[in-house]
Amino acid sequence: MTQNQKNGNVVAIVMMIFLFGMISFVTNLAAPMGVIVKMQFLEGSANANFLGMLGNFCNFLAYLFMGIPAGLLLQKFGYKKTALMAIAVGFAGVGIQFFSGVAESFIVYLLGAFVCGFCVCMLNTVVNPMLNSLGGEGKKGNQLLQIGGTFNSLAGTLTPMLVGALIGQVTRETSISNVNPLLFAALGVFALTFIVLNFVAIPEKEQSKTAAAEKSKHSAWAFRHFVLGAVGIFIYVGVEVGIPATLFFFLESPEGANVGAATAGFVAGTYWFLMLIGRFIGGAIGGKVSSKAMLTVAAGVGILLVLTAIFSPQDSFVSMPVFTGSAFSSVQVPICALFLVLVGLCTSVMWGGIFNLAVEGLGKYVAAASGIFMTMVVGGGILPLLQNYIADSAGYMTSYWVPVAGLAYLFFYALIGSKNVNTDIDVK
């Protein structure tokens, strides 16, 4: 590899990591905005939590429709053009969410969240195989995915904090227009990124374009470990999103002591901050520790933490350090919230581990597999919706049995389901 090629790869890696952050920002905007939507459009509804999570659901529902087409776009147009199209779609989605505040329309808000979902689905389809490929797959590929995940977590940390800080205490006057400064900033970032990416050289993998033209009696679905991994991604994203999103609603409610949207945002943001820390650690050790070992430990510890939260007395409070964007400060929260926030350390390394295990040994089927993976990310909308339906009918802590079941499956996948039992299939 020449020096120019190495430099080009470094620039490409940096750009992909930045796009990882944009994915998290757009995704994590939906759940805290659900608190605003609950007050502005759904006040008094018996299913306010369920309906408030519909924006998050629409964001992830887009993956169901766009996952496989995004993979086909990647095969036809390559990484750079697909990323540019995704950024343009994201600009439109955030713009629609802004106009939902002007129009004071719940339906327009849901449409904006849906369009934003198309954006993040397309970006995910680009950055995951690109980083895995630039790292040479295996442990190094997992290491790059973990590093990309740290920037993803940084954006995830700041988003609920910024929303919480902008809306403060939720009142009858709270509306989407309260977060207009954040939406305007997002529009500016999308526009700037579109311009910069136009001038960045992104190395393309020729096989991703030619593989679609090749005829084969097999597909990614022929690999058992990939199928189980796709289910794993469906479950993982639902667990990752559902834990802090439901926690935000819980802390804002009387059941969670009405701590206020700002404090709830800081607590939820601390979950994402711990994911940032976990991904730093994952990036540091990813070249030495296997994805299987990392996922096994993370899922096992995650189960223990969520179970502890479920069985902790809700009237027992603890002084918890929360990250406020620039420093740590202590707030009084139910002790269960502390255990749920700590799960962020576990979920931090799961995405890269599952993706790496699931595509290992797929060869020419990786591009199509990435599109299928993106379709399964719809779990990030379905499982939190289910969790908040349970929260409305049976209580917040009861709803956390959904993440427990999901983490148990991921523990099984790491130990047993990730083994490639289809090594006889030609992948060249």
BELZI-V679756 format. One record per pair of residues at least 4 apart in sequence whose ideal C-beta (glycine too) atoms are under 7 Angstrom apart, sorted by the first residue. I is the first residue (numbers start at 0). J is the second residue. Records with the same first field share a line. If there is no record, write none. Layout:
# BELZI-V679756
I->J + J
This chain:
# BELZI-V679756
0->4 + 5
2->6
3->7
4->8
5->9
6->10
7->11 + 200 + 202
8->12 + 133 + 202
9->13
10->14 + 199 + 200
11->15 + 133 + 201 + 202
12->16 + 130 + 133 + 143
13->17
14->18 + 196 + 199 + 201
15->19 + 126 + 129 + 130 + 147
16->146 + 147 + 150
17->21 + 150
18->22 + 82 + 122 + 125 + 126
19->23 + 126 + 147 + 148 + 150 + 151
20->24 + 150 + 151 + 153 + 154
21->25 + 122 + 192
22->26 + 119 + 122 + 123 + 151
23->27 + 151 + 152 + 154 + 155
24->28 + 154 + 158 + 185
25->89 + 115 + 118 + 119
26->58 + 119
27->155 + 158 + 159
28->32 + 158
29->33 + 54 + 55 + 58 + 112
30->55 + 240 + 244 + 247
31->158 + 159 + 162 + 163 + 247 + 264
32->36 + 54 + 162 + 178
33->37 + 51 + 52 + 54 + 55
34->51 + 169 + 247 + 248 + 251 + 260
35->39 + 166 + 173 + 174 + 175 + 177
36->40 + 41 + 51 + 54 + 105 + 108
37->41 + 47 + 51
38->42 + 169 + 171 + 173
39->173 + 174 + 175
40->105
41->47 + 50 + 51
44->50
45->391
46->50 + 391
47->51
48->52 + 248 + 387 + 390 + 391
49->384 + 387 + 388 + 391
51->248
52->56 + 244 + 383 + 384 + 387
53->57 + 109
54->58 + 108 + 109 + 112
55->59 + 240 + 244 + 380 + 383
56->60 + 380 + 384
57->109 + 112 + 113 + 116
58->112 + 113 + 115 + 116 + 380
59->116 + 376 + 377 + 379 + 380
60->113 + 116 + 377 + 380
61->65 + 113 + 116 + 117 + 120
62->66 + 116 + 120 + 373 + 374 + 376 + 377
63->374 + 377
65->69 + 117 + 120 + 121
66->70 + 120 + 370 + 371 + 373 + 374
67->71 + 370 + 371 + 374
68->72
69->73 + 120 + 121 + 124 + 370 + 373
70->74 + 124 + 366 + 367 + 369 + 370
71->75 + 370
72->76 + 81 + 121
73->78 + 81 + 124 + 125 + 207 + 366
74->207 + 208 + 210 + 211 + 366
76->80 + 81
77->81 + 203 + 208
78->82 + 125 + 129 + 201 + 203
79->83 + 196 + 201
80->84
81->85 + 121 + 124 + 125
82->86 + 122 + 125 + 196
83->87 + 193 + 196
84->88 + 121
85->89 + 118 + 121 + 122 + 125
86->90 + 189 + 192 + 193 + 196
87->91 + 193
88->92 + 114 + 117 + 118 + 121
89->93 + 115 + 118 + 189
90->94 + 186 + 189 + 190
91->95 + 114
92->96 + 111 + 114 + 115 + 118
93->97 + 115 + 182 + 185 + 186 + 189
94->98 + 186
95->99 + 107 + 110 + 111 + 114
96->108 + 111 + 112 + 182
97->179 + 182
98->102 + 107
99->104 + 107 + 108 + 111 + 175
100->174 + 175 + 176 + 179
102->107
104->108
105->109
106->110
107->111
108->112 + 175
109->113
110->114
111->115
112->116
115->119
116->120
117->121
118->122
119->123
120->124 + 373 + 376
121->125
122->126
123->127 + 373 + 376
124->369 + 370 + 373
125->129
126->130 + 147
127->131 + 144 + 354 + 369
128->132 + 365 + 366 + 369
129->133
130->134 + 143 + 144 + 147
131->136 + 140 + 143 + 144 + 355
132->136 + 204
133->143
134->139 + 140 + 142 + 143
135->139 + 140
136->140
138->142 + 285 + 286 + 289
139->143 + 286
140->144 + 355
141->145 + 285 + 290 + 351 + 352 + 355
142->146 + 282 + 285 + 286
143->147
144->148 + 351 + 354 + 355
145->278 + 281 + 282 + 285 + 348 + 351
146->282
147->151
148->152 + 278 + 347 + 350 + 351
149->153 + 275 + 278 + 279 + 282
150->154
151->155
152->156 + 271 + 274 + 275 + 278 + 347
153->157 + 275
154->158
155->271 + 274
156->160 + 268 + 271 + 272 + 275 + 322
157->161 + 268 + 324
158->162
159->163 + 247 + 264 + 267 + 268
160->164 + 264 + 265 + 268 + 323 + 324
161->165 + 181
162->166 + 178 + 181 + 264
163->260 + 261 + 263 + 264 + 265
164->261 + 264
165->177 + 178 + 180 + 181
166->173 + 177 + 178 + 260
167->260 + 261
168->259 + 260
169->173 + 251 + 260
173->177
178->182
179->183
180->184
181->185
182->186
183->187
184->188
185->189
186->190
187->191
188->192
189->193
190->194
191->195
192->196
193->197
195->199
205->209
206->210 + 363
207->366
209->213
210->363 + 366
213->363
217->221 + 424
218->364 + 367
219->225 + 361 + 364 + 367 + 368 + 371
220->226
221->421 + 424
222->226 + 361 + 419 + 421
223->227 + 420 + 421
224->228 + 356 + 357 + 416 + 417 + 418 + 419
225->229 + 357 + 358 + 361 + 368
226->230
227->231 + 412 + 416
228->232 + 353 + 356 + 357 + 412 + 417
229->233 + 357 + 371 + 372 + 375
230->234
231->235 + 353 + 408 + 409 + 412
232->236 + 353 + 372 + 375 + 376
233->237 + 375 + 377 + 378
234->238 + 378 + 405 + 408 + 409
235->239 + 349 + 350 + 353 + 409
236->240 + 376 + 378 + 379
237->241 + 378 + 379 + 381 + 382 + 383 + 405
238->242 + 346 + 382 + 402 + 405 + 406
239->346
240->244 + 379 + 383
241->245 + 382 + 383 + 386 + 401 + 402
242->246 + 270 + 339 + 342 + 402
243->247 + 267 + 270 + 271
244->383
245->249 + 383 + 386 + 387 + 390 + 395 + 398
246->250 + 266 + 267 + 336 + 339
247->251 + 263 + 264 + 267
248->252 + 387
249->254 + 255 + 395
250->255 + 258 + 262 + 263 + 266 + 332 + 336
251->255 + 260 + 263
253->257
254->395
255->333
256->333
258->262 + 263 + 330 + 332
259->263
260->264
261->265
262->266 + 330
263->267
264->268
265->269 + 321 + 322 + 323 + 330
266->321 + 332 + 336 + 340
268->272 + 322
269->273 + 321 + 322 + 340
270->274 + 340 + 343
271->275 + 343
272->276 + 322
273->277 + 340 + 341 + 343 + 344
274->278 + 343 + 346 + 347
275->279
276->280 + 344
277->281 + 343 + 344 + 347 + 348
278->282 + 347 + 348
279->283
280->284
281->285 + 293 + 347 + 348 + 351
284->288
288->292 + 293
289->293
290->294 + 352 + 355 + 356
291->295 + 356 + 413 + 417
292->296
293->297 + 348 + 352
294->298 + 349 + 352 + 353 + 409 + 413
295->299 + 410 + 413 + 414
296->300
297->301 + 345 + 348 + 349
298->302 + 406 + 409 + 410 + 413
299->303 + 410
300->304 + 345
301->305 + 342 + 345 + 346 + 406
302->306 + 403 + 406 + 407 + 410
303->307
304->308 + 338 + 341 + 342 + 345
305->309 + 339 + 342 + 399 + 402 + 403 + 406
306->310 + 403
307->311 + 338
308->335 + 338 + 339 + 399
309->396 + 399
311->315 + 334 + 335 + 338
313->333 + 335 + 396
315->333 + 334
316->331 + 332 + 333 + 334
317->332 + 334 + 337
318->329 + 331
319->329 + 330 + 332 + 336 + 337
320->327 + 329
321->327 + 328 + 330
322->327
323->328
332->336 + 337
335->339 + 396
336->340
337->341
342->346
343->347
348->352
349->353 + 409
350->354
351->355
352->356
353->357
354->358 + 372
355->359
356->417
358->365 + 368
359->419
360->419 + 422 + 426
361->365 + 368 + 426
362->426 + 427
363->426 + 427
364->368 + 426
365->369
367->371
368->372
369->373
370->374
371->375
377->381
378->382
379->383
380->384
381->385
382->386 + 401 + 405
383->387
384->388
385->389 + 401
386->390 + 398 + 401
387->391 + 398
388->392
389->393 + 397 + 398 + 401
390->394 + 395 + 398
393->397 + 398
399->403
400->404
401->405
402->406
403->407
404->408
405->409
406->410
407->411
408->412
409->413
410->414
411->415 + 416
412->416 + 417
413->417
